[in-house]
Amino acid sequence: MDLAHDPLWARCQQLGAELSVLGTDEHQLPIWSATRPGDSAQPPILITSGSHADETSGPEAAVRLLANLPTERTVIVIPHRDPLGARGIPAALLACGGDDASGLHTWNDVRQWLAERHLLLAEDGSFAIGLAGDLAIAGMEPTGDSFGTEKIIKSLMFWLETHPNHRAALKGRWIVMPANAPGCDRRGILECGYSIRLTRDNFVGHYNRFFGHPEAPRGVAVVQAFIDDVQPGLTIDLHEGWNTRSYWFVSDEASAFASRSEQLEQHVCDALDAAGLPMSTLSELVPNMPAEHLLRFTPKSHGRLVWRWPPHQESPWGVALMPYAAQYGPAFQTEVGRWNSWEDRLAYQRVLAESLVLADRHLGRRSPSS
């Protein structure tokens, strides 16, 4: 991505932020950070977003928070953890050696583009998989019951189970899928993507996995090295989840900062209640959330879910950013209902982040026992 044409980069420049390219992902695209000017109190607050590039409110919210968070602490944002997905499907095809794909607007356009260039690996009805350079593209036409990329992933996994010969062609590749949610405000179909990777031992991961693993993909390793360097005292990873309410993943009770995290969580609950922003219970997520996710959750109150991530030594391909960053301070993964309007999603993100920051300031300096 040409950063000179990245609107979020340009807005951070206008804010006078210190901009740094932390490294590049597997496709030689930059992963960058912005640090708010004037603040110096430590440890820093880190806000990340865009590990799933089809969750579009996160990057916008991160930059707005950079400008407006009520704190004297150093604030750092990483808006795009998946810069390829953020470019959208036509740009991803171009980045991987294809010719002009700017005229593509539907999944059928993409499938025809791949077919004309003899890049289709497989197709079944509207579902298709194509290979473009070192990238794979998978997708299908959105349907009335589509939750977006989740339906594509399920179709892809079923296809690989029933056609094991295609699994070998996809191993080690990043597979980008269109957002596929035309009914979701500012999510669209091809405007942004969701990237997953099929590892050589058949693990399916994405840019919010692989932390703490020695073979982490480059895009993950860049962010992990930055976390280890700055050791944030508070980390907020912005996501979009199911339905129209908010919920968020919180640290396991066994974490070093469990007591402090519990106090911060209560402030979030109070702030969301005061703003009239409803929170989702685990039972309300059941119709939408994949069964394999539900098995890992322990509900707390007011939208808080403990995702019991396995310890590093028990997880063959690492963990997510939130439990990795939790070794340095309280860490949270926010989930804002994607079926809200754009402005409502941004309002949720703002209240969640601001309430955490204000509560953290009230509690004073961090310590594992506080």
Secondary structure, DSSP 8 states (H G I E B T S, - for coil): --GGG-HHHHHHHHTT-EEEEEEE-TTS-EEEEEE-TT--EEEEEEEEE-SSTT-THHHHHHHHHHHH-S-SEEEEEE--S-HHHHH-HHHHHHHTT----TT--SHHHHHHHHHHTT-EEEEETTEEEEEETTEEEEE----TT--SHHHHHHHHHHHHHH-HHHHHHHTT-EEEEE--BTTSTTTBSSSSEEEEEE-TTS-EEETTS-BT-TT--HHHHHHHHHHHHH--SEEEEEEEESSSSEEEEE--TTSTTHHHHHHHHHHHHHHHHHHT--B--HHHHTTTS-HHHHTTEEE-STTEEEE----GGG-TT-B-HHHHHTTTS-EEEEEEETTS-HHHHHHHHHHHHHHHHHHHHHH-S--TT-
